[in-house]
Amino acid sequence: MQWLNEPTEWFYSGNRLIVKTSPKTDFWRTTHYGFIRDSGHFCFNVLSADFVMEIGIRGNYTDLYDQAGIMLRVDENHWIKTGIEFVDGVQNLSAVVTHEYSDWSIMPLPNPPEVLHLRVERRQEAIQIAYQDGTSEYKLFRLTYLPGDTIQAGIMCASPDGNGFEASFEGFP
């Protein structure tokens, strides 16, 4: 396990990794806002084969854009982050796919689960993002691509506008 932008506060408790995000942290590239941010917290392993990653995500989201989830990264210009993002007082299932420029997809979760179960699957260049919606079945949220022989894969969290919050990740690594 390695950190990109290691947070000041993090620890393991049983099968959970608990992180307190640092203020003014984010991952974003150019689109709409005109800035580049590569300061979010990312704990990862380097993988070179197809894989499935399933984790449970909890967060004490309080400020605009507080976020926690899974990240796949080839380099600072090519990456995906997906999970919960807090926007206008609502938890949203979110995905940002970045190939030089970031895009952003969200789906409001008006009755968010206590723990969001998220699954990311890599099959060659294809990336499937799925979530559990209160049943044991995973539902597809997004299908995209991320080319690369090796990929950094792990958890990410950030507080772009806020002063930090606590996020926990179950089943990681």
TORNUMI-553394 format. One record per residue (C-alpha): residue in one letter; x, y, z. Coordinates in steps of 0.25 Angstrom, whole numbers, plus 5000, padded with zeros to 4 digits. Layout:
N
{'A' {X Y Z}},
...
***
This chain:
173
{'M' {5000 5000 5000}},
{'Q' {5005 5014 4996}},
{'W' {4999 5028 4999}},
{'L' {4998 5039 4989}},
{'N' {4996 5052 4998}},
{'E' {4996 5044 5011}},
{'P' {4986 5050 5021}},
{'T' {4991 5055 5035}},
{'E' {4980 5046 5041}},
{'W' {4978 5031 5037}},
{'F' {4977 5018 5044}},
{'Y' {4972 5004 5043}},
{'S' {4961 4999 5052}},
{'G' {4958 4984 5050}},
{'N' {4955 4983 5035}},
{'R' {4953 4998 5033}},
{'L' {4962 5009 5028}},
{'I' {4958 5022 5035}},
{'V' {4963 5035 5029}},
{'K' {4961 5049 5033}},
{'T' {4962 5058 5021}},
{'S' {4971 5070 5020}},
{'P' {4964 5083 5016}},
{'K' {4964 5088 5002}},
{'T' {4968 5075 4996}},
{'D' {4963 5070 4982}},
{'F' {4965 5063 4969}},
{'W' {4960 5071 4957}},
{'R' {4966 5075 4943}},
{'T' {4962 5088 4936}},
{'T' {4947 5085 4931}},
{'H' {4938 5097 4935}},
{'Y' {4946 5102 4947}},
{'G' {4959 5104 4939}},
{'F' {4968 5099 4950}},
{'I' {4976 5086 4953}},
{'R' {4975 5080 4967}},
{'D' {4983 5067 4970}},
{'S' {4983 5068 4985}},
{'G' {4973 5058 4990}},
{'H' {4977 5046 4998}},
{'F' {4979 5033 4990}},
{'C' {4983 5020 4997}},
{'F' {4986 5009 4986}},
{'N' {4993 4997 4981}},
{'V' {4999 4996 4967}},
{'L' {4992 4985 4958}},
{'S' {4995 4980 4945}},
{'A' {4984 4970 4942}},
{'D' {4969 4970 4942}},
{'F' {4962 4972 4956}},
{'V' {4949 4974 4964}},
{'M' {4950 4983 4975}},
{'E' {4938 4984 4985}},
{'I' {4938 4993 4997}},
{'G' {4928 4999 5007}},
{'I' {4928 5014 5009}},
{'R' {4924 5022 5020}},
{'G' {4925 5037 5022}},
{'N' {4921 5048 5032}},
{'Y' {4919 5058 5020}},
{'T' {4917 5072 5024}},
{'D' {4922 5082 5013}},
{'L' {4920 5084 4999}},
{'Y' {4928 5073 4990}},
{'D' {4932 5065 5002}},
{'Q' {4935 5052 4995}},
{'A' {4940 5037 4998}},
{'G' {4941 5025 4989}},
{'I' {4950 5017 4979}},
{'M' {4961 5023 4970}},
{'L' {4968 5017 4958}},
{'R' {4980 5024 4953}},
{'V' {4990 5023 4942}},
{'D' {4996 5037 4944}},
{'E' {4992 5051 4948}},
{'N' {4985 5053 4934}},
{'H' {4978 5039 4933}},
{'W' {4969 5034 4945}},
{'I' {4955 5031 4950}},
{'K' {4949 5034 4964}},
{'T' {4936 5029 4968}},
{'G' {4928 5028 4981}},
{'I' {4919 5038 4989}},
{'E' {4920 5053 4987}},
{'F' {4912 5063 4996}},
{'V' {4906 5073 4987}},
{'D' {4895 5083 4992}},
{'G' {4892 5075 5005}},
{'V' {4890 5062 4997}},
{'Q' {4899 5050 4996}},
{'N' {4901 5047 4981}},
{'L' {4907 5034 4974}},
{'S' {4918 5041 4966}},
{'A' {4928 5038 4956}},
{'V' {4939 5046 4950}},
{'V' {4946 5041 4938}},
{'T' {4959 5049 4934}},
{'H' {4966 5048 4921}},
{'E' {4974 5061 4921}},
{'Y' {4960 5068 4925}},
{'S' {4951 5063 4936}},
{'D' {4936 5060 4933}},
{'W' {4926 5058 4944}},
{'S' {4914 5049 4946}},
{'I' {4905 5049 4958}},
{'M' {4892 5042 4963}},
{'P' {4885 5047 4975}},
{'L' {4883 5037 4986}},
{'P' {4871 5043 4994}},
{'N' {4871 5032 5004}},
{'P' {4886 5028 5004}},
{'P' {4890 5015 5011}},
{'E' {4898 5016 5024}},
{'V' {4909 5009 5016}},
{'L' {4910 5010 5001}},
{'H' {4915 4997 4995}},
{'L' {4923 5000 4982}},
{'R' {4929 4991 4972}},
{'V' {4939 4994 4961}},
{'E' {4943 4984 4951}},
{'R' {4954 4985 4941}},
{'R' {4954 4976 4928}},
{'Q' {4966 4981 4920}},
{'E' {4963 4995 4917}},
{'A' {4948 4994 4921}},
{'I' {4944 4999 4935}},
{'Q' {4930 4996 4940}},
{'I' {4925 5004 4952}},
{'A' {4914 4998 4960}},
{'Y' {4907 5000 4973}},
{'Q' {4897 4993 4983}},
{'D' {4884 5000 4984}},
{'G' {4879 4994 4997}},
{'T' {4878 4980 4991}},
{'S' {4889 4970 4989}},
{'E' {4890 4972 4974}},
{'Y' {4900 4982 4968}},
{'K' {4894 4992 4958}},
{'L' {4903 4997 4947}},
{'F' {4905 5012 4949}},
{'R' {4916 5015 4938}},
{'L' {4924 5008 4928}},
{'T' {4936 5015 4923}},
{'Y' {4951 5012 4919}},
{'L' {4964 5014 4925}},
{'P' {4976 5009 4917}},
{'G' {4989 5006 4923}},
{'D' {4998 4993 4926}},
{'T' {4998 4996 4941}},
{'I' {4988 5004 4949}},
{'Q' {4988 5009 4963}},
{'A' {4975 5005 4970}},
{'G' {4970 5008 4983}},
{'I' {4962 5018 4992}},
{'M' {4961 5033 4991}},
{'C' {4955 5044 4999}},
{'A' {4956 5059 4999}},
{'S' {4949 5072 5004}},
{'P' {4950 5082 4993}},
{'D' {4942 5093 5000}},
{'G' {4942 5089 5014}},
{'N' {4950 5087 5026}},
{'G' {4951 5072 5026}},
{'F' {4942 5060 5030}},
{'E' {4944 5046 5034}},
{'A' {4942 5035 5024}},
{'S' {4943 5020 5026}},
{'F' {4946 5009 5016}},
{'E' {4942 4994 5019}},
{'G' {4948 4983 5012}},
{'F' {4961 4990 5008}},
{'P' {4971 4985 5004}},
***
